[in-house]
């Protein structure tokens, strides 16, 4: 498939699937609401409203269904209000009338208009309209479409009809000081049919859109496939002749007191303690994780450009929003493929790695490191950009792990990532139409704070503190390893290790002493 065709398919699939998913979610919510409603009403919690004026009115509303001709043969909606005065033996009045008539009745009367209601804790906001006393009690007015008054709890039921209406709550004797408890309820015969329509429409859109996304992603994944380049960024380095680094011996040479496989230990100089033996690590601990993140500081980094990078990166943010949506869809499809075949489709794998790579380049540029002034390229492929990300393709994956690793097994890492990013999750139950509500909130993150500190230091000194940069890259590396694991790309569990630095660390192999050599740490033979 040619690249332009793949892009068109991906874009069309996203544009069709996004509204389809929204319709499906809306249909599910409407279906749940219809089930909760049953033959009764969806009711709010009971709240207290107290004003010192003579009347409490509902917020100003636009006209409802002005173009609807007459009464429809089905119930659009029914509003139910339950009001009780908090003053013992005080009669209360509730009325619904045309807004123009209500405003004429309350013209020159001191009243309060309800503007907004906030929960947790409950707080009502009002607009106080100054004035005097009402000319007559409200029950004597003839313009009310529906009204009720009396002592104790009063219930008003009104079938919603086209027009511009206003709700008024007063003391029945038109005295000042309205103090009531109120509860609102709503029912409609349209909720279940609307839910069915949304569900059917959403499913049709997803049936059309998801295959387009998958085929488009596969086409782009084939184009973003790995080119025949050298080792992945951060891979272990091998020292050749004349390239020995600190703590490394030239080929054919050996440090005193150290022995390698098949090599005779060289005794230490007389009176000099032998150097400590390198720490022996398990094979699974010394291997670099197969998801590798790289980032290098731009030597000519601007002092001030980080202030506007987030703005310059807006085109990338927009594209990444759609790419991450496709990423989620293709990951779900890949999960089913792994479950039945044990293999991650290569083209989808390359596409998803490309999305993560694109995201990391933008993050490195704009907000997660601000380590370069070079604008990120608009591509899924690997480039010579100073930030890169790659994941080794697995030939086989566990069919069983695909069911649990993306959520259950990842919980310890997700908690740590939440600590790095300071994303807090809260469950709370409110007395609303649908009962419990779910909220996600986020605050300043540890990673964001570190990047901000590094950027401020850069602003005043012109230097990016290397230790701070290494620590930031270690957090980024941890996050992207966990992301690769939860996206089903690898079965190897991410290490609980903060590998700092621009590149992946080198992990030495275990030291195997020759036969007859003294144990590690033992004094050398004289």
C-alpha positions as CSV (number, residue, x, y, z in Angstrom):
1,X,0.0,0.0,0.0
2,X,1.3,3.4,-0.9
3,X,1.9,5.9,1.9
4,X,-0.7,8.5,0.8
5,X,-3.4,5.8,0.6
6,X,-2.5,4.6,4.1
7,X,-2.7,8.1,5.4
8,X,-6.1,8.7,3.9
9,X,-7.4,5.4,5.3
10,X,-6.1,6.2,8.7
11,X,-7.5,9.7,8.7
12,X,-10.9,8.6,7.5
13,X,-11.0,5.8,10.0
14,X,-10.2,8.1,12.9
15,X,-12.8,10.7,11.7
16,X,-15.5,8.0,11.5
17,X,-14.5,6.1,14.7
18,X,-14.2,9.1,17.0
19,X,-17.9,10.2,16.6
20,X,-18.9,6.5,16.6
21,X,-17.2,5.9,19.9
22,X,-18.8,9.0,21.3
23,X,-22.2,7.9,20.1
24,X,-21.6,4.4,21.6
25,X,-20.6,5.9,24.9
26,X,-23.6,8.2,24.9
27,X,-25.9,5.3,24.0
28,X,-24.5,3.3,26.9
29,X,-25.0,6.1,29.3
30,X,-28.5,6.8,28.0
31,X,-29.3,3.1,28.2
32,X,-28.2,3.0,31.9
33,X,-30.2,6.1,32.6
34,X,-33.3,4.6,31.0
35,X,-32.8,1.5,33.1
36,X,-32.4,3.5,36.3
37,X,-35.5,5.6,35.4
38,X,-37.8,2.6,34.9
39,X,-41.4,4.0,35.3
40,X,-40.3,6.7,37.7
41,X,-38.1,9.7,37.7
42,X,-34.4,10.4,37.7
43,X,-34.0,12.5,40.8
44,X,-31.3,14.7,42.2
45,X,-30.3,15.0,45.8
46,X,-32.2,17.1,48.2
47,X,-30.5,20.5,48.6
48,X,-31.2,23.6,50.7
49,X,-31.8,27.0,49.2
50,X,-32.1,30.0,51.4
51,X,-32.4,33.7,50.4
52,X,-33.5,36.8,52.3
53,X,-35.6,38.1,49.5
54,X,-39.3,37.5,48.6
55,X,-38.8,35.1,45.7
56,X,-36.3,32.6,44.3
57,X,-36.3,32.2,40.5
58,X,-34.7,29.7,38.2
59,X,-31.9,30.7,35.9
60,X,-32.8,32.5,32.7
61,X,-33.2,29.9,29.9
62,X,-33.5,30.1,26.2
63,X,-36.8,29.2,24.5
64,X,-37.6,25.4,24.4
65,X,-38.7,24.1,21.1
66,X,-40.2,27.3,19.6
67,X,-40.5,25.6,16.2
68,X,-42.4,22.5,17.5
69,X,-45.9,22.6,16.1
70,X,-48.4,21.9,19.0
71,X,-48.3,18.9,21.3
72,X,-46.5,15.8,20.2
73,X,-48.0,12.3,20.5
74,X,-45.3,11.2,22.9
75,X,-43.8,12.5,26.2
76,X,-40.9,14.7,25.5
77,X,-40.2,15.1,29.2
78,X,-41.8,15.6,32.6
79,X,-40.3,17.8,35.3
80,X,-41.1,17.1,38.9
81,X,-40.2,19.5,41.8
82,X,-40.5,18.7,45.4
83,X,-40.3,21.7,47.8
84,X,-40.6,21.9,51.6
85,X,-40.2,24.9,53.7
86,X,-37.5,24.8,56.4
87,X,-39.6,27.1,58.6
88,X,-42.2,25.0,60.6
89,X,-45.8,25.4,59.5
90,X,-44.8,27.8,56.8
91,X,-46.7,27.4,53.5
92,X,-44.7,27.4,50.4
93,X,-45.6,28.2,46.7
94,X,-44.1,26.7,43.6
95,X,-45.1,28.0,40.1
96,X,-44.0,27.7,36.5
97,X,-45.0,30.4,34.1
98,X,-44.0,32.3,31.0
99,X,-40.8,34.2,31.6
100,X,-42.3,37.5,30.4
101,X,-45.2,37.2,32.8
102,X,-43.0,36.2,35.7
103,X,-40.7,39.1,35.2
104,X,-43.6,41.5,35.0
105,X,-45.0,40.1,38.3
106,X,-41.6,40.4,40.0
107,X,-40.7,43.8,38.5
108,X,-39.7,46.1,41.3
109,X,-39.8,43.2,43.8
110,X,-36.8,42.2,45.8
111,X,-35.9,38.6,44.5
112,X,-33.0,36.3,43.9
113,X,-32.1,34.6,40.7
114,X,-30.3,31.2,40.9
115,X,-27.2,31.4,38.8
116,X,-25.2,28.3,39.5
117,X,-25.0,25.2,41.8
118,X,-21.7,23.7,42.9
119,X,-21.3,20.3,44.6
120,X,-18.7,19.0,47.1
121,X,-19.6,21.0,49.2
122,X,-23.0,22.2,48.0
123,X,-23.1,25.9,47.3
124,X,-25.7,27.9,45.4
125,X,-24.9,31.2,43.7
126,X,-27.5,33.9,43.3
127,X,-28.0,37.3,41.7
128,X,-29.7,39.6,44.1
129,X,-32.2,41.9,42.4
130,X,-33.2,44.8,44.7
131,X,-36.7,46.0,45.1
132,X,-39.7,46.2,47.4
133,X,-42.6,43.9,48.5
134,X,-44.8,42.0,46.1
135,X,-48.2,43.6,45.3
136,X,-50.1,40.4,45.9
137,X,-49.5,36.7,46.9
138,X,-48.3,34.5,44.0
139,X,-51.2,32.0,44.1
140,X,-53.6,34.8,43.0
141,X,-51.9,35.3,39.7
142,X,-53.6,33.7,36.6
143,X,-50.5,33.3,34.3
144,X,-49.1,30.2,36.0
145,X,-49.0,27.2,33.7
146,X,-48.6,24.9,36.7
147,X,-48.5,25.8,40.4
148,X,-49.0,24.3,43.9
149,X,-48.9,25.7,47.4
150,X,-49.4,24.6,51.0
151,X,-47.7,23.5,54.2
152,X,-45.3,20.5,54.3
153,X,-43.7,19.0,51.2
154,X,-45.3,20.2,47.9
155,X,-44.9,18.4,44.6
156,X,-45.3,20.0,41.2
157,X,-45.4,17.9,38.0
158,X,-45.2,19.7,34.7
159,X,-45.1,18.2,31.1
160,X,-42.4,20.2,29.3
161,X,-43.9,22.1,26.4
162,X,-42.4,24.6,23.9
163,X,-41.8,28.1,25.2
164,X,-39.7,30.2,27.5
165,X,-40.5,29.4,31.1
166,X,-39.4,30.3,34.6
167,X,-39.7,28.6,37.9
168,X,-40.6,30.6,41.0
169,X,-40.4,29.6,44.7
170,X,-42.0,31.9,47.3
171,X,-43.6,31.8,50.6
172,X,-47.4,31.4,50.1
173,X,-48.1,34.6,52.0
174,X,-45.5,36.5,49.9
175,X,-43.3,37.2,52.9
176,X,-39.6,37.6,52.8
177,X,-37.0,35.0,53.7
178,X,-37.4,32.0,51.4
179,X,-35.8,28.9,53.1
180,X,-36.6,25.6,51.4
181,X,-35.4,22.1,50.7
182,X,-35.8,21.1,47.0
183,X,-35.4,18.0,44.9
184,X,-35.8,17.8,41.1
185,X,-36.8,14.9,39.0
186,X,-37.1,14.2,35.3
187,X,-38.5,11.5,33.1
188,X,-38.8,11.1,29.4
189,X,-40.1,8.5,26.9
190,X,-37.3,9.5,24.5
191,X,-34.4,8.2,26.6
192,X,-34.6,4.6,25.6
193,X,-35.2,5.1,21.9
194,X,-32.4,7.7,21.8
195,X,-30.1,5.2,23.6
196,X,-30.9,2.5,21.0
197,X,-30.3,4.9,18.1
198,X,-26.9,6.0,19.5
199,X,-25.8,2.4,20.2
200,X,-26.7,1.3,16.6
201,X,-25.2,4.4,15.0
202,X,-22.0,4.1,17.1
203,X,-21.6,0.4,16.3
204,X,-22.1,1.0,12.5
205,X,-19.5,3.8,12.6
206,X,-17.0,1.6,14.5
207,X,-17.5,-1.3,12.1
208,X,-16.6,1.0,9.2
209,X,-13.9,3.1,11.0
210,X,-11.9,0.4,12.9
211,X,-10.9,-1.6,9.7
212,X,-9.9,1.7,8.0
213,X,-7.7,2.6,11.0
214,X,-6.1,-0.9,11.1
215,X,-5.4,-1.1,7.4
216,X,-4.1,2.5,7.4
217,X,-1.9,1.8,10.4
218,X,-0.5,-1.3,8.8
219,X,0.4,0.6,5.7
220,X,2.1,3.3,7.6
221,X,3.8,0.7,9.8
222,X,5.3,-1.0,6.8
223,X,6.7,2.3,5.7
224,X,8.0,3.1,9.2
225,X,9.7,-0.3,9.5
226,X,13.2,-0.5,10.7
227,X,15.8,0.6,8.2
228,X,19.1,-1.3,8.1
229,X,20.9,0.9,10.7
230,X,23.4,0.1,13.4
231,X,22.7,-0.9,17.0
232,X,19.7,0.7,18.7
233,X,20.3,3.8,20.7
234,X,21.6,3.0,24.1
235,X,22.8,-0.5,23.2
236,X,25.9,-1.9,24.8
237,X,29.1,-0.7,23.5
238,X,32.1,-2.9,22.6
239,X,35.6,-1.7,23.2
240,X,38.0,-2.5,20.4
241,X,41.8,-2.1,20.2
242,X,42.9,1.3,21.4
243,X,39.4,2.1,22.6
244,X,39.5,0.9,26.2
245,X,37.5,3.1,28.5
246,X,37.8,3.8,32.2
247,X,38.0,0.5,34.0
248,X,38.5,-1.5,30.8
249,X,41.6,-3.2,29.7
250,X,43.0,-3.4,26.2
251,X,42.5,-6.7,24.4
252,X,45.2,-9.1,25.6
253,X,45.7,-7.2,28.9
254,X,44.3,-7.9,32.3
255,X,44.1,-5.9,35.5
256,X,45.9,-7.3,38.5
257,X,43.9,-9.6,40.7
258,X,41.2,-10.0,38.0
259,X,40.6,-13.2,36.0
260,X,38.3,-13.8,33.1
261,X,37.0,-17.0,31.6
262,X,39.9,-19.3,30.8
263,X,42.5,-16.7,32.0
264,X,45.0,-17.0,34.8
265,X,44.6,-14.6,37.7
266,X,47.4,-12.0,37.9
267,X,48.6,-11.6,41.5
268,X,48.5,-8.2,43.0
269,X,51.7,-6.3,43.7
270,X,53.3,-7.2,47.1
271,X,51.8,-5.2,49.9
272,X,48.9,-4.0,47.7
273,X,45.4,-5.3,48.4
274,X,43.7,-6.8,45.3
275,X,40.9,-4.7,43.7
276,X,37.4,-5.9,44.6
277,X,35.8,-8.3,42.2
278,X,33.0,-6.9,40.1
279,X,29.6,-7.6,41.4
280,X,28.1,-10.7,39.9
281,X,24.5,-10.0,38.6
282,X,21.9,-12.4,37.4
283,X,21.5,-12.7,33.6
284,X,18.0,-11.2,33.7
285,X,19.3,-8.2,35.7
286,X,22.2,-7.4,33.4
287,X,20.3,-7.4,30.2
288,X,19.2,-4.0,28.9
289,X,15.4,-3.9,28.6
290,X,14.3,-4.4,25.0
291,X,12.6,-1.0,24.9
292,X,15.3,1.6,24.6
293,X,15.0,5.4,25.0
294,X,17.7,7.9,24.0
295,X,18.1,11.6,24.3
296,X,21.1,13.9,24.1
297,X,21.4,17.6,25.1
298,X,21.7,20.1,22.3
299,X,25.1,21.8,23.0
300,X,23.8,25.1,21.7
301,X,20.5,25.0,23.7
302,X,18.8,28.4,23.8
303,X,18.2,30.1,27.2
304,X,14.7,31.2,26.5
305,X,13.2,29.1,23.7
306,X,11.7,26.6,26.2
307,X,9.2,29.3,27.1
308,X,7.5,29.0,23.7
309,X,8.2,25.4,22.7
310,X,4.9,24.2,24.0
311,X,3.2,26.7,21.6
312,X,5.4,25.7,18.7
313,X,4.6,22.1,19.3
314,X,0.8,22.6,18.9
315,X,0.7,21.0,15.4
316,X,2.4,17.9,16.9
317,X,-0.1,17.8,19.8
318,X,-3.0,17.8,17.4
319,X,-1.6,15.1,15.3
320,X,-0.6,13.0,18.3
321,X,-4.1,13.2,19.7
322,X,-5.4,11.3,16.6
323,X,-2.3,9.0,16.5
324,X,-2.8,8.0,20.1
325,X,-6.5,7.2,19.3
326,X,-5.3,5.0,16.5
327,X,-2.6,3.5,18.8
328,X,-5.3,2.4,21.3
329,X,-7.4,0.8,18.5
330,X,-4.4,-1.0,17.0
331,X,-3.2,-2.2,20.4
332,X,-6.6,-3.8,21.1
333,X,-6.6,-5.4,17.7
334,X,-3.0,-6.6,18.3
335,X,-4.1,-8.0,21.7
336,X,-6.7,-10.3,20.0
337,X,-4.1,-11.3,17.4
338,X,-1.6,-12.3,20.2
339,X,-4.4,-14.1,22.1
340,X,-5.1,-16.3,19.1
341,X,-1.8,-16.5,17.3
342,X,0.9,-15.6,19.9
343,X,2.3,-13.0,17.5
344,X,2.1,-9.2,17.4
345,X,1.4,-8.2,13.8
346,X,4.6,-6.7,12.6
347,X,3.1,-3.8,10.7
348,X,1.0,-2.8,13.7
349,X,4.0,-3.2,16.0
350,X,6.1,-0.8,13.8
351,X,3.2,1.7,13.7
352,X,2.7,1.7,17.5
353,X,6.5,2.0,18.1
354,X,6.5,4.9,15.6
355,X,3.7,6.7,17.5
356,X,5.7,6.3,20.8
357,X,8.8,7.5,19.1
358,X,7.0,10.5,17.7
359,X,5.6,11.3,21.1
360,X,9.0,11.0,22.8
361,X,10.6,13.3,20.3
362,X,7.9,16.0,20.9
363,X,8.1,15.4,24.7
364,X,11.9,15.7,24.6
365,X,11.6,18.9,22.7
366,X,8.7,20.6,24.5
367,X,7.9,19.4,28.0
368,X,9.5,16.2,29.3
369,X,13.2,17.3,29.0
370,X,13.4,20.4,26.8
371,X,16.8,19.0,25.8
372,X,16.9,20.3,22.2
373,X,15.9,23.3,20.1
374,X,15.7,21.2,16.9
375,X,12.1,21.0,15.8
376,X,10.8,17.4,15.8
377,X,10.2,15.8,12.4
378,X,6.6,14.7,11.4
379,X,7.4,11.1,10.9
380,X,7.1,7.7,12.5
381,X,10.5,6.6,11.3
382,X,13.8,6.7,13.1
383,X,15.8,9.7,12.1
384,X,19.0,11.4,13.3
385,X,17.0,13.5,15.7
386,X,18.8,13.8,19.1
387,X,15.9,11.8,20.8
388,X,14.9,8.4,19.8
389,X,12.9,5.4,21.0
390,X,12.9,1.8,19.8
391,X,11.5,-1.6,20.9
392,X,12.8,-5.0,19.8
393,X,10.2,-6.9,17.9
394,X,9.2,-10.2,19.7
395,X,8.9,-13.2,17.5
396,X,6.5,-14.9,20.0
397,X,4.4,-13.5,22.9
398,X,2.6,-15.3,25.6
399,X,-1.1,-15.7,24.9
400,X,-2.0,-15.8,28.6
401,X,-0.1,-12.7,29.7
402,X,-1.9,-10.6,27.2
403,X,-5.0,-10.9,29.4
404,X,-3.3,-9.6,32.6
405,X,-0.1,-7.8,32.0
406,X,-1.6,-4.5,30.7
407,X,-3.5,-4.0,34.0
408,X,-3.0,-6.5,36.8
409,X,0.7,-7.1,36.5
410,X,1.4,-3.4,35.7
411,X,-0.2,-2.1,38.9
412,X,3.2,-1.7,40.8
413,X,4.7,0.2,37.9
414,X,1.6,2.3,37.3
415,X,1.6,3.4,40.9
416,X,5.2,4.5,40.5
417,X,4.5,6.2,37.2
418,X,1.6,8.0,38.9
419,X,4.1,9.2,41.6
420,X,6.4,10.5,38.9
421,X,3.7,12.3,37.0
422,X,1.5,13.0,40.1
423,X,-1.7,11.9,38.4
424,X,-4.2,11.3,41.2
425,X,-7.3,9.1,40.8
426,X,-10.3,9.7,43.0
427,X,-13.5,7.7,43.4
428,X,-16.4,9.5,44.9
429,X,-20.1,9.0,45.2
430,X,-22.5,11.8,44.7
431,X,-26.3,11.8,45.0
432,X,-26.9,12.5,41.3
433,X,-29.0,11.0,38.5
434,X,-26.6,8.1,38.0
435,X,-25.3,7.7,41.5
436,X,-21.5,7.2,41.7
437,X,-19.3,9.5,39.6
438,X,-15.7,9.0,38.6
439,X,-13.1,11.8,38.5
440,X,-9.5,12.0,37.4
441,X,-7.4,15.0,38.4
442,X,-3.8,15.9,37.9
443,X,-1.5,18.4,39.6
444,X,2.1,19.5,39.2
445,X,4.2,16.4,38.6
446,X,7.7,15.5,39.9
447,X,8.8,15.2,36.3
448,X,7.3,18.5,35.3
449,X,8.9,20.2,38.4
450,X,12.3,18.8,37.6
451,X,12.1,20.0,34.0
452,X,10.9,23.4,35.2
453,X,13.9,23.7,37.6
454,X,16.3,22.7,34.8
455,X,14.8,25.2,32.4
456,X,14.9,28.1,34.9
457,X,18.6,27.3,35.6
458,X,19.2,27.2,31.9
459,X,17.5,30.6,31.6
460,X,19.8,32.3,34.1
461,X,23.0,30.4,33.5
462,X,22.9,29.2,29.9
463,X,23.7,25.7,31.1
464,X,21.6,22.5,31.4
465,X,22.7,20.8,34.6
466,X,23.9,17.3,33.5
467,X,23.0,15.4,36.7
468,X,19.5,16.9,36.5
469,X,19.2,15.9,32.9
470,X,20.3,12.4,33.6
471,X,17.7,12.0,36.4
472,X,15.0,13.4,34.1
473,X,15.9,10.9,31.3
474,X,15.8,8.1,33.9
475,X,12.2,8.9,34.8
476,X,11.3,9.2,31.1
477,X,13.0,5.9,30.4
478,X,11.0,4.2,33.2
479,X,7.7,5.6,31.9
480,X,8.3,4.5,28.3
481,X,9.4,1.0,29.4
482,X,6.1,0.6,31.3
483,X,4.2,2.0,28.3
484,X,5.8,-0.6,26.0
485,X,4.9,-3.4,28.4
486,X,1.3,-2.3,28.9
487,X,0.9,-1.9,25.2
488,X,1.6,-5.6,24.9
489,X,4.9,-5.1,23.0
490,X,7.0,-7.2,25.3
491,X,6.6,-10.0,27.8
492,X,9.7,-9.1,29.8
493,X,8.7,-7.3,33.0
494,X,10.1,-3.8,33.2
495,X,12.9,-3.5,35.8
496,X,12.4,-1.4,38.9
497,X,15.4,0.6,38.0
498,X,16.1,4.3,37.3
499,X,18.6,4.0,34.6
500,X,19.9,7.6,34.3
501,X,21.7,9.2,31.5
502,X,21.3,10.0,27.8
503,X,21.7,6.4,26.7
504,X,20.8,2.9,28.0
505,X,23.4,1.7,30.6
506,X,25.9,-1.0,29.9
507,X,25.5,-4.1,32.1
508,X,28.6,-6.2,32.5
509,X,28.4,-9.9,32.4
510,X,29.0,-12.1,35.4
511,X,32.6,-12.8,36.4
512,X,33.4,-16.5,36.2
513,X,36.7,-17.3,38.0
514,X,38.9,-20.1,36.6
515,X,39.1,-23.5,38.3
516,X,41.1,-23.3,41.6
517,X,40.9,-19.5,41.8
518,X,40.2,-18.0,45.3
519,X,36.7,-16.8,45.9
520,X,35.9,-13.1,45.3
521,X,37.3,-10.9,48.0
522,X,39.8,-13.5,49.3
523,X,43.4,-12.2,49.8
524,X,45.8,-13.0,47.0
525,X,48.3,-15.9,47.4
526,X,51.8,-14.7,48.4
